[in-house]
């Protein structure tokens, strides 16, 4: 039925649905404290940071920031549109979706999309029928058999035949309305003189289906070697956008529940031939280069994408475009590989010659993205010369800077430093804009945990010091990476993330006295930010911290077991009281210890006759010495 879905029904639907049941049916949830946790389905990780709150009907990933209701989860996890997700949620709850009256224009648009989907489905049925019943279909059937295609595969992919002729579809549907809709759907075309005729003629037809299995477009392969082009695709239409769709994705998802990887090939026949030999995790782009939309979509389904290209110059160019669109999307835990086939071969011929096992061996031996990247870079610079190495660094900068910040980016920089023979620090400096440099203190060893009343060494949490800056200053960069070990600060941060409203109660005079080292700088920054952040929801507050570049450092703390421990019972008020008391104790311990830390640091510099010691610092040392004697 045409019409908008009422907002109050959507709200009621989400209230009636159990988010734990909706998400738990799709990923493995485990209860921890008051919430349920899992490894996030939207990015790769080894420890759970994906939290589902049943009372709020809300999920949130502390690792990547993915969040929303059960409806949003269905959209993202199942790759559904909003209306489709509402219909799926209603089906699971067991209710009908009501509709409101909408404008005439909106009705027409909805009707057109539905009619186009129905029409394209009818076209697919027509082509399948022609493959088995048309008088000229025998050579086409023989061609399919010669390519080794079984009846099962032909039916699975709904392969058909468009006979020779200019008006087969026009005659089949026989109405002016259908002719106009066929034009809109791209099944007919019109020349400059106004003549309308079938777009696909004497071609083996491959229906392109969306994630719900609806036919939205076609690809056609010529049956005569004299005809061009070899493959012809549907044009862009209201229901088909080739830069977003992938041939074979619907069939792959039906065949496999989980994907170790997904292989992207260049042609429809490659997908079908590989499926015939048991390689069911293949898709193909639709006459376009692999786009960032394709990459994002596939990384929601698999941790690894394998690009399979011909080994000729055209294949290398296609691989470089795929590399350019993949590198910016490659988060830590995700991988991409590049498989280049011998000249004159394609996946179809390889899998027929070598079988499933042979093809999969090639996949496993394929180039990793970093290997292909540096192979590509070194083809553009002669690294046997010094100026060639300088050129390589210059070229590499444009590529590596597109990678997301993370472990992979650091490893790419390290590999570049090895190739050109420079220290990693020199490479990093050449990639950064000019900025004042603050060196970390040398030979720094943190105080024992026992000095603060916490003796459990297992409570330590290692954090790279250059992941945060106290009193944010974008013009300052760290010179070296120092590991700050924090245990009790971990506890304070955990309670602040759990109860962000406690930050308002902290005395800012105490915050200003927190030591810069030993995790105190990070704690001070978090308290200052939380005093400005939204307090009514832990997720809103955490997102505010992430906006200031703290997600990577705080995400493991946010998802740690300590964060969700109950104080003495499950009463929320008592838990807040417990958190407030512990936070106060930690801050008092830190601020009481701060003068000793400052004194020890200044004392070392005085004894070493540090020439950079200022008059103010010397005076401060005398004051602290006097206080210690007193």
C-alpha positions in Angstrom: 0.0 0.0 0.0 1.3 3.4 -0.9 1.8 6.0 1.9 4.1 7.1 4.7 4.6 5.0 7.8 3.2 7.0 10.8 5.9 8.2 13.2 4.0 7.0 16.3 3.8 3.5 14.9 7.6 3.5 14.4 8.2 4.6 18.0 5.7 2.0 19.3 7.3 -0.7 17.2 10.8 0.0 18.7 9.3 0.0 22.2 7.6 -3.3 21.6 10.7 -5.0 20.1 13.4 -6.5 22.3 16.7 -5.1 21.1 18.6 -8.0 22.8 16.5 -10.5 20.8 16.9 -8.6 17.5 20.6 -8.2 17.8 21.2 -11.5 19.6 19.7 -13.4 16.8 22.4 -12.1 14.5 25.5 -11.8 16.7 26.7 -13.5 19.9 25.8 -11.3 22.9 27.1 -11.9 26.4 25.7 -10.3 29.6 28.2 -8.2 31.6 26.8 -6.1 34.4 23.5 -4.5 33.3 24.4 -4.6 29.6 25.1 -7.1 26.9 28.4 -7.1 25.0 29.9 -8.5 21.8 32.7 -7.9 19.3 31.4 -5.1 17.1 29.9 -6.4 13.8 30.7 -3.0 12.1 34.5 -3.1 12.6 37.0 -5.8 13.3 38.2 -6.2 16.9 39.5 -8.9 19.2 37.8 -7.8 22.5 34.2 -6.8 22.9 33.4 -3.0 22.9 29.9 -3.3 21.4 27.4 -2.6 24.2 23.6 -3.2 24.0 21.4 -1.6 26.7 18.1 -3.4 26.9 16.3 -0.8 29.1 17.2 2.0 26.7 16.7 -0.1 23.5 20.0 1.2 22.3 23.4 -0.1 21.2 26.8 1.7 21.2 30.3 0.7 20.1 33.0 2.4 22.2 35.5 1.3 19.6 34.1 2.8 16.4 31.1 4.9 17.6 28.4 2.9 15.8 25.1 3.4 17.6 21.4 3.4 17.3 18.2 1.4 17.9 17.1 -2.0 16.8 15.8 -0.3 13.6 19.1 1.3 12.9 20.9 -2.0 13.5 18.7 -3.8 11.0 19.5 -1.1 8.4 23.3 -1.3 8.9 23.7 -5.0 9.5 21.3 -6.3 6.9 21.9 -3.5 4.4 18.2 -2.5 4.3 16.6 0.7 3.5 14.6 2.5 6.2 11.2 1.2 5.1 12.5 -2.3 4.5 14.0 -2.3 8.1 10.6 -1.2 9.5 8.8 -3.9 7.6 11.4 -6.5 8.8 11.1 -5.3 12.5 7.3 -5.4 12.2 7.4 -8.9 10.8 9.5 -10.1 13.8 7.2 -8.4 16.3 4.2 -9.8 14.4 2.3 -6.6 13.4 1.1 -5.0 10.2 2.7 -1.8 9.0 0.1 1.0 8.6 0.3 3.7 6.0 -0.6 7.4 5.9 -1.9 9.4 3.0 0.9 11.2 1.1 1.2 13.7 -1.6 0.3 12.7 -5.2 3.9 13.2 -6.3 5.2 10.9 -3.5 2.6 8.3 -4.4 3.6 8.4 -8.0 7.3 8.0 -7.1 6.5 5.0 -4.8 4.3 3.5 -7.4 7.0 3.9 -10.1 9.6 2.2 -8.0 7.3 -0.7 -7.2 6.2 -0.9 -10.8 9.8 -0.9 -12.0 10.8 -3.7 -9.7 7.8 -5.7 -10.9 8.6 -5.0 -14.5 12.2 -5.9 -14.2 11.2 -9.2 -12.5 8.9 -9.9 -15.5 11.8 -9.1 -17.9 13.9 -11.6 -16.1 11.2 -14.3 -16.3 10.9 -13.5 -20.0 14.6 -14.0 -20.7 14.7 -17.2 -18.7 11.8 -18.5 -20.8 13.5 -17.6 -24.0 16.6 -19.5 -23.0 14.7 -22.8 -23.0 12.0 -22.1 -25.6 13.1 -19.8 -28.3 13.8 -21.3 -31.7 17.3 -19.7 -31.8 18.3 -20.7 -28.2 20.1 -23.9 -29.0 23.5 -22.3 -29.8 23.1 -20.3 -26.5 22.4 -23.4 -24.5 25.4 -25.1 -26.1 27.6 -22.1 -25.2 26.4 -22.3 -21.6 27.3 -26.0 -21.5 30.7 -25.3 -23.1 31.4 -22.9 -20.3 30.7 -25.8 -17.8 27.5 -24.2 -16.3 25.1 -26.6 -14.7 21.4 -26.4 -14.6 21.5 -25.5 -10.9 23.9 -22.6 -11.4 21.8 -21.2 -14.4 18.7 -21.3 -12.2 20.5 -19.9 -9.1 21.7 -16.8 -11.1 18.5 -16.7 -13.3 20.5 -16.6 -16.5 18.4 -16.0 -19.6 18.5 -15.2 -23.3 17.5 -12.0 -25.2 16.7 -13.1 -28.8 17.7 -11.2 -31.9 15.2 -8.5 -32.8 14.4 -4.9 -32.3 11.0 -5.1 -30.5 10.8 -8.4 -28.6 10.0 -6.7 -25.2 7.7 -4.1 -26.8 5.7 -6.9 -28.3 5.8 -9.0 -25.2 4.3 -6.4 -22.9 2.1 -4.7 -25.6 1.0 -1.4 -24.0 2.0 2.2 -24.3 2.4 2.4 -20.5 4.7 -0.6 -20.5 6.8 0.9 -23.3 7.4 4.1 -21.3 8.2 2.1 -18.1 10.6 -0.1 -20.1 12.4 3.1 -21.3 12.6 4.3 -17.7 14.0 1.0 -16.6 16.6 1.1 -19.4 15.3 -2.0 -21.2 14.5 0.0 -24.3 16.5 2.8 -25.9 15.5 5.6 -28.2 17.7 7.0 -31.0 17.9 10.6 -32.3 15.1 10.1 -34.7 12.8 9.0 -31.9 12.8 5.3 -32.8 12.4 3.0 -29.8 13.9 -0.5 -29.7 15.2 -3.2 -27.4 18.5 -2.4 -25.8 19.5 -6.1 -25.4 19.5 -8.2 -28.5 21.1 -11.7 -29.1 22.8 -11.7 -25.7 23.1 -14.1 -22.8 21.4 -12.2 -20.0 22.5 -11.9 -16.4 20.0 -10.2 -14.0 21.5 -7.9 -11.4 19.7 -8.2 -8.1 19.6 -6.0 -5.0 20.2 -7.3 -1.5 16.5 -8.3 -1.3 16.7 -10.4 -4.5 14.8 -8.0 -6.7 15.9 -7.6 -10.3 17.1 -4.0 -10.8 19.2 -4.2 -14.0 20.8 -6.5 -16.5 24.1 -7.3 -18.0 24.2 -8.9 -21.5 27.0 -10.9 -23.1 27.2 -11.0 -27.0 26.6 -14.3 -28.7 28.2 -13.2 -32.0 32.0 -12.4 -32.0 31.4 -9.6 -34.5 29.1 -7.6 -32.1 30.4 -4.9 -29.8 30.6 -4.3 -27.0 31.2 -7.7 -25.5 29.3 -6.8 -22.4 26.4 -4.4 -22.3 25.0 -3.1 -19.0 21.8 -1.3 -18.0 22.1 2.5 -17.7 21.4 4.3 -14.4 17.7 4.2 -13.5 15.6 5.2 -10.5 16.2 1.7 -9.0 19.7 1.1 -10.3 23.0 2.9 -9.4 25.9 0.9 -10.7 28.5 2.6 -8.5 26.8 1.1 -5.4 25.6 -2.4 -6.6 27.6 -5.6 -7.1 26.7 -8.5 -9.3 26.4 -11.8 -7.3 26.2 -10.3 -3.8 22.7 -11.4 -3.3 23.5 -14.9 -4.4 26.7 -15.0 -2.3 24.8 -14.0 0.8 22.2 -16.7 0.2 24.9 -19.3 -0.3 27.1 -18.4 2.7 26.3 -17.2 6.2 29.8 -15.9 7.0 32.6 -14.7 4.7 36.2 -15.4 5.4 36.8 -13.0 2.4 35.0 -11.8 -0.7 36.6 -11.9 -4.1 35.9 -9.1 -6.6 36.3 -10.1 -10.3 35.7 -8.2 -13.5 32.9 -10.0 -15.3 29.5 -11.8 -14.8 30.7 -15.0 -16.3 33.7 -15.0 -13.9 31.3 -14.9 -10.9 29.1 -17.7 -12.3 32.0 -19.9 -13.4 33.7 -19.6 -10.0 30.4 -20.4 -8.3 30.0 -23.5 -10.5 33.3 -24.8 -9.1 32.4 -24.0 -5.5 33.8 -20.5 -5.1 30.6 -18.9 -3.9 32.1 -15.8 -2.3 32.5 -13.8 -5.6 31.0 -10.6 -6.8 31.7 -8.3 -9.8 31.5 -4.6 -10.4 29.1 -3.4 -13.1 31.2 -1.8 -15.7 32.8 0.6 -13.3 36.0 0.7 -11.1 35.7 -0.5 -7.6 34.3 2.5 -5.6 34.7 3.4 -2.0 30.9 2.6 -1.6 31.6 -0.9 -2.8 34.5 -1.3 -0.4 32.5 0.1 2.6 29.6 -2.3 1.8 31.8 -5.3 1.6 33.8 -4.6 4.7 30.5 -4.8 6.6 30.3 -8.4 5.5 33.9 -9.6 5.6 37.3 -8.7 7.1 39.1 -9.2 3.8 38.5 -8.2 0.2 40.5 -9.9 -2.6 40.7 -8.1 -5.9 41.2 -10.4 -8.9 42.5 -8.7 -12.1 44.0 -9.7 -15.4 47.8 -9.3 -15.4 47.9 -6.9 -18.4 48.2 -3.1 -18.3 44.5 -2.6 -18.1 44.3 -5.0 -15.1 47.1 -3.1 -13.3 45.3 0.3 -13.9 42.1 -1.2 -12.5 44.1 -2.5 -9.5 45.6 1.0 -8.8 42.1 2.5 -8.8 40.9 -0.2 -6.4 44.0 0.5 -4.2 43.2 4.2 -4.2 39.6 3.6 -3.1 40.4 0.9 -0.6 43.3 2.3 1.4 41.3 5.2 3.0 38.6 2.6 4.1 41.1 0.1 5.6 40.6 0.1 9.3 42.8 -1.9 11.6 41.7 -5.6 11.4 40.6 -5.3 7.8 42.7 -6.6 4.9 42.8 -6.4 1.1 44.7 -8.5 -1.3 45.5 -8.3 -5.1 45.5 -11.4 -7.3 46.9 -10.9 -10.8 46.3 -13.7 -13.3 48.6 -14.8 -16.1 48.3 -13.0 -19.5 45.4 -14.4 -21.5 43.8 -16.0 -18.5 40.7 -15.0 -16.5 39.1 -16.5 -13.4 36.8 -18.7 -15.6 39.7 -20.3 -17.5 41.9 -20.7 -14.4 39.2 -22.4 -12.3 38.3 -24.7 -15.1 42.0 -25.7 -15.5 43.0 -25.8 -11.8 39.7 -26.4 -10.0 38.6 -25.0 -6.7 41.8 -25.9 -4.8 44.1 -24.5 -7.5 42.2 -21.2 -7.6 42.1 -20.8 -3.8 45.9 -21.5 -3.6 46.3 -18.5 -5.9 44.1 -16.4 -3.6 46.2 -17.3 -0.6 49.4 -16.4 -2.4 48.1 -13.1 -3.7 49.8 -9.8 -2.9 48.7 -8.0 0.3 47.7 -4.4 0.0 50.9 -3.1 1.6 53.0 -5.3 -0.8 51.1 -4.1 -3.8 51.3 -0.5 -2.7 55.1 -0.6 -2.3 55.5 -2.5 -5.5 53.5 0.2 -7.3 55.5 3.0 -5.6 58.9 1.5 -6.4 57.9 1.2 -10.1 57.9 5.0 -10.2 61.2 5.7 -8.5 64.8 4.3 -8.8 65.7 3.6 -5.2 69.3 2.8 -6.2 69.8 6.6 -6.3 69.5 9.0 -3.4 67.2 11.3 -5.3 65.2 8.3 -6.3 64.7 7.5 -2.6 63.6 11.1 -2.0 61.2 10.8 -4.8 59.7 7.6 -3.4 59.1 9.3 0.0 57.4 12.2 -1.8 55.1 9.8 -3.8 54.4 7.6 -0.9 53.3 10.6 1.2 50.3 11.1 -1.0 49.2 7.5 -0.6 50.0 6.7 3.0 48.4 9.9 4.3 45.0 8.7 2.9 45.2 5.7 5.3 43.2 6.0 8.5 45.2 6.6 11.6 46.1 3.3 13.2 48.5 0.4 13.3 48.5 -0.2 9.5 49.5 3.4 8.8 52.4 3.1 11.3 53.5 -0.1 9.7 53.4 1.5 6.2 55.6 4.3 7.5 58.0 1.8 9.1 58.2 -0.2 5.8 58.9 3.0 3.9 61.7 3.9 6.4 63.3 0.4 5.8 63.2 0.8 2.0 64.8 4.2 1.9 67.2 3.6 4.9 65.9 6.4 7.1 64.9 6.2 10.8 61.1 5.9 11.3 61.2 9.2 13.3 62.6 11.0 10.3 60.0 9.6 8.0 57.2 10.6 10.4 58.6 14.1 10.7 58.6 14.4 6.9 54.9 13.5 6.8 53.9 16.0 9.5 53.4 19.7 9.1 56.0 22.0 10.8 55.1 22.4 14.4 56.9 23.1 17.7 58.4 19.9 19.2 58.2 19.0 22.8 60.5 16.2 23.9 59.4 13.7 26.4 61.5 13.5 29.7 64.2 10.8 29.4 64.7 7.9 31.7 61.2 8.3 33.2 60.1 5.5 35.4 56.6 5.7 37.0 56.1 5.4 40.7 55.0 2.0 42.2 51.3 1.6 42.4 51.4 0.9 46.1 52.2 4.5 46.7 48.6 5.4 45.8 46.9 2.6 47.8 46.4 0.2 44.8 48.8 -2.7 44.7 47.4 -4.9 41.9 49.8 -4.8 39.0 47.2 -6.4 36.8 45.2 -3.1 36.9 47.8 -1.4 34.7 46.8 -0.1 31.3 49.4 0.8 28.7 48.7 3.9 26.6 51.0 5.5 24.0 51.6 9.0 25.4 51.5 10.6 22.0 47.8 9.7 21.7 46.7 12.6 23.8 47.8 16.1 24.8 46.8 17.9 28.0 45.2 21.3 27.4 44.8 20.6 23.7 47.2 22.4 21.5 47.0 21.4 17.8 50.3 23.1 17.1 52.3 20.8 19.4 53.5 17.3 18.4 55.3 14.7 20.5 58.9 13.8 19.6 59.0 10.3 21.0 56.4 7.7 22.1 56.4 7.0 25.8 54.3 4.4 27.5 52.4 5.8 30.4 51.4 3.1 32.8 48.2 3.8 34.7 46.2 1.6 37.1 44.3 3.7 39.5 43.8 6.4 36.8 42.2 3.7 34.7 39.6 3.3 37.5 38.9 7.0 37.7 38.5 7.2 33.9 36.2 4.1 34.0 33.9 5.7 36.5 33.9 9.0 34.7 32.9 7.3 31.5 30.1 5.4 33.4 28.9 8.4 35.3 29.9 11.6 33.3 27.9 13.8 35.7 30.5 13.2 38.4 32.9 15.4 36.5 30.9 18.5 37.5 31.5 17.7 41.2 35.3 17.7 40.8 37.0 20.8 42.1 38.9 22.5 39.2 41.6 23.7 41.6 42.4 20.1 42.4 42.4 19.3 38.6 44.9 22.1 38.0 47.2 20.4 40.6 47.1 17.0 38.9 50.6 15.9 37.7 51.4 15.9 34.0 52.9 12.5 34.2 51.5 9.1 35.4 48.2 9.5 33.6 47.3 12.7 35.5 47.3 14.8 32.3 44.8 12.5 30.6 42.6 12.5 33.6 42.6 16.3 33.8 41.7 16.6 30.2 38.8 14.1 30.5 37.4 16.0 33.5 37.6 19.3 31.8 35.9 18.0 28.6 33.2 16.2 30.6 32.3 19.4 32.4 31.4 20.8 29.0 29.8 17.6 27.6 26.2 16.4 27.6 25.6 14.7 30.9 22.2 12.9 30.5 23.6 9.9 28.6 26.9 8.0 28.9 27.0 7.6 25.1 26.6 11.3 24.3 29.3 12.1 26.8 31.7 9.5 25.4 31.0 10.7 21.9 32.0 14.2 23.0 35.3 12.9 24.3 35.8 11.1 21.0 35.3 14.3 19.1 38.5 15.5 20.8 40.6 12.6 19.6 40.3 10.3 22.6 38.4 7.3 21.2 41.5 5.2 20.7 42.8 5.7 24.2 39.5 5.5 26.0 37.7 2.8 24.1 39.4 -0.2 25.9 38.8 1.5 29.3 35.1 2.0 28.4 34.6 -1.6 27.5 36.7 -3.1 30.4 35.2 -5.3 33.0 36.0 -2.8 35.7 33.7 -0.2 34.2 30.6 -2.4 34.8 31.3 -3.8 38.3 28.5 -3.2 40.8 29.5 -1.5 44.1 27.8 -3.4 46.8 24.5 -4.4 45.2 22.5 -3.5 42.0 21.1 -0.3 43.4 22.0 2.5 40.9 22.3 5.2 43.6 24.7 3.1 45.7 26.8 2.6 42.6 27.0 6.3 42.0 28.0 6.9 45.6 30.7 4.3 45.4 32.0 5.8 42.1 32.0 9.3 43.7 34.0 8.1 46.7 36.6 6.2 44.7 37.0 9.1 42.2 37.6 11.5 45.1 40.1 9.2 46.7 42.1 8.8 43.5 42.2 12.6 42.8 43.3 13.3 46.4 46.0 10.7 46.1 47.2 12.2 42.8 47.2 15.8 43.9 49.0 15.0 47.2 51.7 13.2 45.2 52.1 15.9 42.6 54.5 18.2 44.6 56.8 15.2 45.3 56.9 14.3 41.6 57.7 17.9 40.7 60.4 18.1 43.4 62.0 14.9 42.2 62.1 16.1 38.6 63.6 19.5 39.4 66.1 17.9 41.8 67.5 15.7 39.0 67.9 18.7 36.7 69.6 20.8 39.4 72.1 17.9 40.2 72.8 17.5 36.5 73.3 21.3 36.1 70.7 21.4 33.4 71.5 24.6 31.4 67.8 24.9 30.3 66.7 25.3 34.0 65.0 28.7 34.3 65.2 31.1 37.2 61.5 30.5 37.9 62.2 26.7 38.1 65.2 27.2 40.4 63.0 29.3 42.7 60.3 26.7 42.6 62.8 24.0 43.5 63.9 26.1 46.6 60.3 26.4 47.7 59.6 22.7 47.4 62.9 21.9 49.2 61.8 24.2 52.1 58.4 22.5 52.2 60.0 19.1 52.4 62.3 20.2 55.3 59.3 21.6 57.2 
